[in-house]
Amino acid sequence: MQVPYKGNGVAVWALWILSGVLFVLLGLETMYVKENHTLIQNLDVFFISLIRSHPSPTESHFWLSIVQASTWFAQSKLTISLAFLIALYWVFLKRYALGIWFFSTVLIGEIALKIFKNVMQRPRPSTNGVLAFAHGFSYPSGHALAASLFYGLLLFLVCLGHLNKSVKGILCCVLLLWILFMMYDRVYLGVHYPTDVLGGFFMGIAWVSCSMGFYLGFLKRH
């Protein structure tokens, strides 16, 4: 099977090491969140103050409208649907393993998130419902995970793809900044703690790295 992405042993191991490091960080953060550790409280207070004061939602209605609109692009209903359409496109091109792998990575990540949230049962911030309202538990952030899964997959595929270096660099930077902005807007809107979105990022990129390593190291060889 031919696919437009190149991989080797070094890339596979690098992805798995990155995945392992991020899963360890996720585990440590989860432990501290569960204990409501002082470190978690201090991080949340510091970053909430930093993010929500520059600019303040009450002072910049224009910026608030941008943030409210942008958060739509990180909802799981959209990212799962887009992943399915991309998978169908690859299946249409007879790149079956690539298509099935891509969609499965996003879907499995979303299912794992639902289980994780219900295990943690962290309440949302008291600011939930002031600028925006989000249902369910808070940790880890579903929007941060959805963005990290879908746009993170695209980022890794771009990095490993046969593209002009300048184009590749621009696309990778845009995708990474977009993921970070999706994390930022959930805190800015007051529906998540900063450590929620950090947990979603750790979980999403860790799973993407693990899955990408599996694809390059095994599926692409068959």
N, C-alpha and C positions, 0 to 999 in steps of 0.2 A: 504494500500500500504506500502510495506516495502522498505526502502532505507537505505544505509549504513552510515547514518549520524544521530547523536543524537542532539536534541535541547530541550530547556526548556524555561520557561518564563524569567528567568534571561538573558539568551543568546539573546532572542528576543529583550528585552528592551535595553540591552547593544548595540546591533546592531543599533537599531533605534535612540538611543541617539548619538552614534557615527556619524550616518548619518546626524542627525540634526545639530550637531556641524560643520561637514565638509561643509554642504550646507550653513551655516551661514558664514563660512570663505570664501567660494567661492563667496558668494554675496558681502562681503566686498571687496575682492580682485577685483572683477569685477567692482565695483563702482569706485575704485581707478584707475584701468586700463583705464576705460572710460574717467576719468577726466585727465588722464596722470599725476597723482599725483607725487609730488617730491619723496615720499617714494618708489613708484614703480620704478622710474628712478634710485634712489640710489641702490635699491636692484638689479636691472638688471646690472648696471655698476659693482657693487662689485662682483657678482657671475660670470659674464662673464669673468672678469679679473682673478678670482680665478680658474675657470674651464679651460679656454683656455690657461693658462700659465703653467700648471702642468700636462703633458708636453705640450709644444707648438706644434701645428699642423705642423709647419715648421721645427721643430727639431726632431720629432719622427714620421717617416713615418710608422713604424711598428705599433705603437699605433693607428695612424690614420686609417690604413687599418682594424684594429680590430673594431674600432668604426663604420666605414662605413659599415662593414659586419653585425654588431650586430643590427643596426637600422632596418634591414629587418624583424627581428622577432617581431617588434611592429607595422607593417603596418596593417591597418584594414582589407585588403583583406585576409591576412593570418589568423588573429585572428578570423574573422567571419567564415572562412572556417573550421578552427579547431574546433570552437564552434559547428558548424553544424555537423561535424563528431562525436564529443563526444555526442551530443544530439541524433544522430541516433543510436549510440551504446547503450545508455540508453533506447531508445525506443525499440530496438531489445530485450533488457532484460525485456521489459514490464514495465519499470519505466517511464511511459509516462509523468507524471507531472514533474518529475525531468528533463527529457530531454527537454521538451518544455520550462520550466522555465529557464533553463541554456541558451539556444539559444536566447530566448526572451530578457533576461537581456542584453546580449551583443548587440543584434540588436537594441533594444530601445535606449541604451546608445549611439550607433553610430549615430542614426537618430537625437537624441537630440543635439549631438555635431555639426552636419551640420547646424542645425537651429541656434544654439548659435553663431557659427563662423560668419554666415551671418548677425546676429544682431549686433555683436561687430565690425566686419570689421577692426580689428587691422592690420596694415601693418606688413610685416615681417621685420626682421633686415636688415640693409644694407649689412651684410655679407652673406645673402642668395645668393647662386650661386657661391661662391668662392670655398668652399670645396664640397658642395652638393647643390642641388636645390630642393625646395619644392614649390608646387603650393598652391594657395588659401590664405586665411587669417591666421593670426598667433595665435590668442587667442580664446579658449584654444588649447593647442597642441593636435592634433589628435593621434599622436604616444603615447604620455603620457597617454591619455585617453584609447586607445586601450590596452596598456600594463596593466593599472590599472584595466580595465574591465575583460579581459581574465585571466591574471595571478593572479589578485586579487581574482577572483572567485575561482580559483584553491587553492589559499592560504587559504581562508575561509573554503572551503570544507575539506582541509587537517586538519586545526585546529579543526574542529568539527567531524572529522572522527575517526574510530576505528583503530588507528595505534599505534605502539610502540612509546613511548614518545620521545625516541632519534631520531627515524626516522622522526617523526612528527616535532620535533624541527629543524632538519636539512633541511627538505623540506620547511618549512615556512621561514627560514632564506634565503635559496637560492631563493625562489620566490620573497621575499621582495627586496633582493639585485638586482635581475634581473629587477624588476620594476624601482628601483632607477637608475640603469645603463641605462635603456632605456630613462629615463628623462635626464640624464647626457649627453648622446651622441647627443641629438638634440641641446643642447646648444653648445656643443663642435664643432659640425659641422657648427654652425653659422646660422641655419635655424629657430631658435626660441630664444626668450628671456627667461630667467629663470622663470619669472612670468607666461609665457605661459605654461610651463611644470608643474608648481605648480598648475595652474588652472585646467589642464587636470587631474592631480592626485587627487585634491579635488573632482572634478566632478565624476571621475571614481569610487573612493573608496566610496564616499557618496552614489552613486546609487547602487553599489554592496552591501553595508551594508543595505540599505533600502530594496532591493530586497531579500537579504538573510533572513532578519528578517521576511518579508512577507512569504517566503517559509517555514521557520521553524514554524512560528506562525499560518499559515493557511493551506497552500497546503499539508504539510506533515501530517496533521491530517485527510486527506480524502483519 
